[in-house]
Amino acid sequence: MDARRESEPAPKKNRTTVERRSERELVTTRTFNGPARIVFEAWTQPELFKQWWVPKSMGMSLLSCEMDVRVGGKYRLVFAHEASESMAFFGTYLEVTPHSRLAWTNEEGGDDGPVTTVTFEERGGKTLLVVHELYPSKEALDAAGTGAADMMSETFAQLDELLVTLGASGGRS
């Protein structure tokens, strides 16, 4: 082994934090190495979204991804887990502000679904991303738990990889 390599500090990884801010709110935060425009595109273009959204470790696949990203537009994501039946997640976009903000409903759970708001704040070529989920009640958040938010660390690592391939960090001229 090369002794110099062992003593070099490891590159700093961006950390995902998940925090329950109130009885009804769950907030996930992460900084990405790339401009807000490219991070926003990864959230709003189906061909990009499909490449990072599903945690690979779960053995799931995204069978279809329909996204009409405009106020009043609908989205529908259909997942399958190995031999199990498919699951659909769907809702309506409430707010779309290019490169800075998205908000949508999560309608698959009936009236207990949260409203998700994602903000993209560019800071020196990097993007601070905040995912804010507001549930209709404490009971709805308790029932949902933090499992999906906890999986965001893996999906966000996959988004990091995609951003590198899109040339979002450093290598652009």
PAMARGU-525665 format. One record per residue (C-alpha): residue in three letters; x, y, z; residue number from 1. Coordinates in nm, 3 decimals. Each point is the difference from the previous one (the first is absolute). Layout:
! residues N
roba ala | east X | north Y | up Z | ronu NUM;
...
//
This chain:
! residues 173
roba met | east 0.000 | north 0.000 | up 0.000 | ronu 1;
roba asp | east 0.105 | north 0.355 | up -0.066 | ronu 2;
roba ala | east 0.062 | north 0.170 | up 0.338 | ronu 3;
roba arg | east -0.074 | north 0.346 | up -0.142 | ronu 4;
roba arg | east -0.340 | north -0.111 | up -0.113 | ronu 5;
roba glu | east -0.091 | north -0.124 | up 0.347 | ronu 6;
roba ser | east 0.093 | north 0.329 | up 0.164 | ronu 7;
roba glu | east -0.193 | north 0.220 | up -0.243 | ronu 8;
roba pro | east -0.333 | north 0.115 | up 0.141 | ronu 9;
roba ala | east -0.303 | north -0.160 | up -0.158 | ronu 10;
roba pro | east -0.207 | north 0.235 | up -0.214 | ronu 11;
roba lys | east -0.276 | north 0.159 | up 0.205 | ronu 12;
roba lys | east -0.335 | north -0.165 | up -0.060 | ronu 13;
roba asn | east -0.315 | north 0.205 | up 0.010 | ronu 14;
roba arg | east -0.216 | north -0.112 | up 0.291 | ronu 15;
roba thr | east -0.375 | north -0.057 | up -0.009 | ronu 16;
roba thr | east -0.185 | north 0.103 | up 0.314 | ronu 17;
roba val | east -0.356 | north -0.102 | up 0.087 | ronu 18;
roba glu | east -0.174 | north 0.193 | up 0.275 | ronu 19;
roba arg | east -0.350 | north -0.006 | up 0.141 | ronu 20;
roba arg | east -0.062 | north 0.373 | up 0.048 | ronu 21;
roba ser | east -0.347 | north -0.021 | up 0.151 | ronu 22;
roba glu | east -0.286 | north -0.245 | up 0.052 | ronu 23;
roba arg | east -0.085 | north 0.028 | up -0.372 | ronu 24;
roba glu | east 0.329 | north 0.089 | up -0.173 | ronu 25;
roba leu | east 0.293 | north -0.205 | up -0.127 | ronu 26;
roba val | east 0.294 | north 0.183 | up -0.157 | ronu 27;
roba thr | east 0.286 | north -0.159 | up -0.198 | ronu 28;
roba thr | east 0.301 | north 0.217 | up -0.091 | ronu 29;
roba arg | east 0.299 | north -0.062 | up -0.226 | ronu 30;
roba thr | east 0.256 | north 0.204 | up -0.195 | ronu 31;
roba phe | east 0.082 | north -0.111 | up -0.354 | ronu 32;
roba asn | east 0.311 | north 0.079 | up -0.202 | ronu 33;
roba gly | east -0.168 | north 0.165 | up -0.294 | ronu 34;
roba pro | east -0.198 | north 0.304 | up -0.101 | ronu 35;
roba ala | east -0.368 | north 0.023 | up 0.091 | ronu 36;
roba arg | east -0.100 | north -0.011 | up -0.367 | ronu 37;
roba ile | east 0.144 | north -0.349 | up -0.047 | ronu 38;
roba val | east -0.125 | north -0.133 | up 0.336 | ronu 39;
roba phe | east -0.348 | north 0.133 | up -0.085 | ronu 40;
roba glu | east 0.011 | north -0.172 | up -0.341 | ronu 41;
roba ala | east 0.085 | north -0.331 | up 0.173 | ronu 42;
roba trp | east -0.322 | north 0.041 | up 0.204 | ronu 43;
roba thr | east -0.223 | north 0.103 | up -0.291 | ronu 44;
roba gln | east 0.113 | north -0.192 | up -0.312 | ronu 45;
roba pro | east -0.129 | north -0.359 | up 0.005 | ronu 46;
roba glu | east 0.299 | north -0.141 | up -0.189 | ronu 47;
roba leu | east 0.234 | north 0.142 | up 0.269 | ronu 48;
roba phe | east -0.230 | north -0.065 | up 0.298 | ronu 49;
roba lys | east -0.021 | north -0.372 | up -0.088 | ronu 50;
roba gln | east 0.380 | north -0.028 | up 0.028 | ronu 51;
roba trp | east 0.024 | north 0.094 | up 0.369 | ronu 52;
roba trp | east -0.333 | north -0.008 | up 0.186 | ronu 53;
roba val | east -0.030 | north -0.372 | up 0.092 | ronu 54;
roba pro | east 0.242 | north -0.125 | up 0.269 | ronu 55;
roba lys | east 0.196 | north -0.278 | up -0.174 | ronu 56;
roba ser | east 0.050 | north -0.194 | up 0.325 | ronu 57;
roba met | east -0.374 | north -0.063 | up 0.031 | ronu 58;
roba gly | east -0.024 | north -0.212 | up -0.315 | ronu 59;
roba met | east -0.272 | north 0.227 | up -0.138 | ronu 60;
roba ser | east -0.048 | north 0.123 | up -0.352 | ronu 61;
roba leu | east -0.184 | north 0.300 | up -0.135 | ronu 62;
roba leu | east -0.233 | north -0.144 | up -0.264 | ronu 63;
roba ser | east -0.138 | north 0.332 | up -0.117 | ronu 64;
roba cys | east 0.058 | north 0.367 | up 0.069 | ronu 65;
roba glu | east -0.250 | north 0.256 | up -0.127 | ronu 66;
roba met | east 0.065 | north 0.363 | up 0.094 | ronu 67;
roba asp | east -0.195 | north 0.301 | up -0.130 | ronu 68;
roba val | east 0.203 | north 0.255 | up 0.195 | ronu 69;
roba arg | east -0.222 | north 0.309 | up 0.001 | ronu 70;
roba val | east -0.247 | north 0.142 | up 0.250 | ronu 71;
roba gly | east -0.302 | north -0.231 | up -0.015 | ronu 72;
roba gly | east 0.198 | north -0.266 | up -0.189 | ronu 73;
roba lys | east 0.001 | north -0.358 | up 0.125 | ronu 74;
roba tyr | east 0.271 | north -0.251 | up 0.076 | ronu 75;
roba arg | east -0.022 | north -0.377 | up 0.031 | ronu 76;
roba leu | east 0.284 | north -0.234 | up 0.099 | ronu 77;
roba val | east -0.050 | north -0.376 | up -0.012 | ronu 78;
roba phe | east 0.245 | north -0.221 | up 0.192 | ronu 79;
roba ala | east 0.045 | north -0.374 | up 0.028 | ronu 80;
roba his | east 0.198 | north -0.197 | up 0.258 | ronu 81;
roba glu | east 0.120 | north -0.332 | up -0.143 | ronu 82;
roba ala | east -0.305 | north -0.233 | up -0.017 | ronu 83;
roba ser | east -0.243 | north 0.225 | up 0.189 | ronu 84;
roba glu | east -0.281 | north 0.196 | up -0.157 | ronu 85;
roba ser | east 0.075 | north 0.347 | up -0.128 | ronu 86;
roba met | east -0.066 | north 0.312 | up 0.211 | ronu 87;
roba ala | east -0.100 | north 0.338 | up -0.138 | ronu 88;
roba phe | east 0.084 | north 0.339 | up 0.147 | ronu 89;
roba phe | east -0.180 | north 0.296 | up -0.150 | ronu 90;
roba gly | east -0.110 | north 0.356 | up 0.056 | ronu 91;
roba thr | east -0.028 | north 0.351 | up -0.135 | ronu 92;
roba tyr | east 0.261 | north 0.275 | up -0.030 | ronu 93;
roba leu | east -0.107 | north 0.301 | up 0.207 | ronu 94;
roba glu | east 0.299 | north 0.224 | up -0.065 | ronu 95;
roba val | east 0.273 | north -0.003 | up -0.265 | ronu 96;
roba thr | east 0.263 | north 0.276 | up 0.007 | ronu 97;
roba pro | east 0.282 | north -0.105 | up -0.234 | ronu 98;
roba his | east 0.331 | north -0.064 | up 0.169 | ronu 99;
roba ser | east -0.123 | north 0.102 | up 0.346 | ronu 100;
roba arg | east -0.322 | north -0.167 | up 0.124 | ronu 101;
roba leu | east -0.237 | north -0.293 | up -0.056 | ronu 102;
roba ala | east -0.307 | north -0.100 | up 0.203 | ronu 103;
roba trp | east -0.236 | north -0.292 | up -0.052 | ronu 104;
roba thr | east -0.268 | north -0.207 | up 0.164 | ronu 105;
roba asn | east 0.043 | north -0.368 | up 0.087 | ronu 106;
roba glu | east -0.346 | north -0.138 | up -0.077 | ronu 107;
roba glu | east 0.053 | north -0.378 | up 0.010 | ronu 108;
roba gly | east -0.071 | north -0.007 | up 0.376 | ronu 109;
roba gly | east -0.334 | north 0.179 | up -0.028 | ronu 110;
roba asp | east -0.043 | north 0.301 | up 0.227 | ronu 111;
roba asp | east 0.296 | north -0.099 | up 0.221 | ronu 112;
roba gly | east 0.266 | north 0.077 | up -0.263 | ronu 113;
roba pro | east 0.247 | north 0.279 | up 0.063 | ronu 114;
roba val | east 0.069 | north 0.301 | up -0.215 | ronu 115;
roba thr | east 0.366 | north -0.008 | up -0.104 | ronu 116;
roba thr | east 0.192 | north 0.321 | up -0.071 | ronu 117;
roba val | east 0.356 | north -0.011 | up -0.136 | ronu 118;
roba thr | east 0.216 | north 0.313 | up -0.011 | ronu 119;
roba phe | east 0.323 | north 0.037 | up -0.198 | ronu 120;
roba glu | east 0.232 | north 0.275 | up 0.125 | ronu 121;
roba glu | east 0.320 | north 0.056 | up -0.194 | ronu 122;
roba arg | east 0.306 | north 0.092 | up 0.207 | ronu 123;
roba gly | east 0.330 | north 0.040 | up -0.181 | ronu 124;
roba gly | east -0.070 | north -0.260 | up -0.269 | ronu 125;
roba lys | east -0.149 | north -0.246 | up 0.250 | ronu 126;
roba thr | east -0.368 | north -0.051 | up 0.076 | ronu 127;
roba leu | east -0.157 | north -0.019 | up 0.345 | ronu 128;
roba leu | east -0.304 | north -0.223 | up -0.039 | ronu 129;
roba val | east -0.273 | north -0.008 | up 0.264 | ronu 130;
roba val | east -0.287 | north -0.251 | up -0.021 | ronu 131;
roba his | east -0.284 | north 0.107 | up 0.230 | ronu 132;
roba glu | east -0.291 | north -0.239 | up 0.057 | ronu 133;
roba leu | east -0.308 | north 0.136 | up 0.174 | ronu 134;
roba tyr | east -0.247 | north -0.265 | up 0.115 | ronu 135;
roba pro | east -0.367 | north 0.076 | up 0.072 | ronu 136;
roba ser | east 0.034 | north -0.130 | up 0.358 | ronu 137;
roba lys | east 0.245 | north -0.135 | up 0.257 | ronu 138;
roba glu | east -0.162 | north -0.342 | up -0.044 | ronu 139;
roba ala | east 0.064 | north 0.003 | up -0.375 | ronu 140;
roba leu | east 0.370 | north 0.075 | up 0.052 | ronu 141;
roba asp | east 0.023 | north -0.260 | up 0.277 | ronu 142;
roba ala | east -0.155 | north -0.259 | up -0.233 | ronu 143;
roba ala | east 0.235 | north 0.093 | up -0.287 | ronu 144;
roba gly | east 0.309 | north -0.003 | up 0.219 | ronu 145;
roba thr | east 0.339 | north 0.115 | up -0.129 | ronu 146;
roba gly | east 0.087 | north -0.307 | up -0.209 | ronu 147;
roba ala | east -0.039 | north 0.173 | up -0.335 | ronu 148;
roba ala | east 0.195 | north 0.304 | up 0.119 | ronu 149;
roba asp | east 0.271 | north -0.225 | up 0.142 | ronu 150;
roba met | east 0.040 | north -0.162 | up -0.344 | ronu 151;
roba met | east 0.070 | north 0.345 | up -0.146 | ronu 152;
roba ser | east 0.367 | north -0.036 | up 0.099 | ronu 153;
roba glu | east 0.033 | north -0.277 | up -0.256 | ronu 154;
roba thr | east -0.211 | north 0.166 | up -0.269 | ronu 155;
roba phe | east 0.190 | north 0.327 | up 0.050 | ronu 156;
roba ala | east 0.333 | north -0.187 | up -0.036 | ronu 157;
roba gln | east -0.138 | north -0.133 | up -0.330 | ronu 158;
roba leu | east -0.093 | north 0.358 | up -0.097 | ronu 159;
roba asp | east 0.358 | north 0.106 | up 0.083 | ronu 160;
roba glu | east 0.125 | north -0.264 | up -0.245 | ronu 161;
roba leu | east -0.240 | north 0.120 | up -0.269 | ronu 162;
roba leu | east 0.110 | north 0.362 | up 0.049 | ronu 163;
roba val | east 0.361 | north -0.106 | up -0.061 | ronu 164;
roba thr | east -0.102 | north -0.168 | up -0.327 | ronu 165;
roba leu | east -0.194 | north 0.314 | up -0.098 | ronu 166;
roba gly | east 0.316 | north 0.203 | up 0.056 | ronu 167;
roba ala | east -0.152 | north 0.201 | up 0.284 | ronu 168;
roba ser | east 0.309 | north 0.008 | up 0.216 | ronu 169;
roba gly | east 0.325 | north 0.151 | up -0.110 | ronu 170;
roba gly | east 0.064 | north -0.158 | up -0.339 | ronu 171;
roba arg | east -0.201 | north 0.241 | up -0.213 | ronu 172;
roba ser | east 0.175 | north 0.254 | up -0.212 | ronu 173;
//
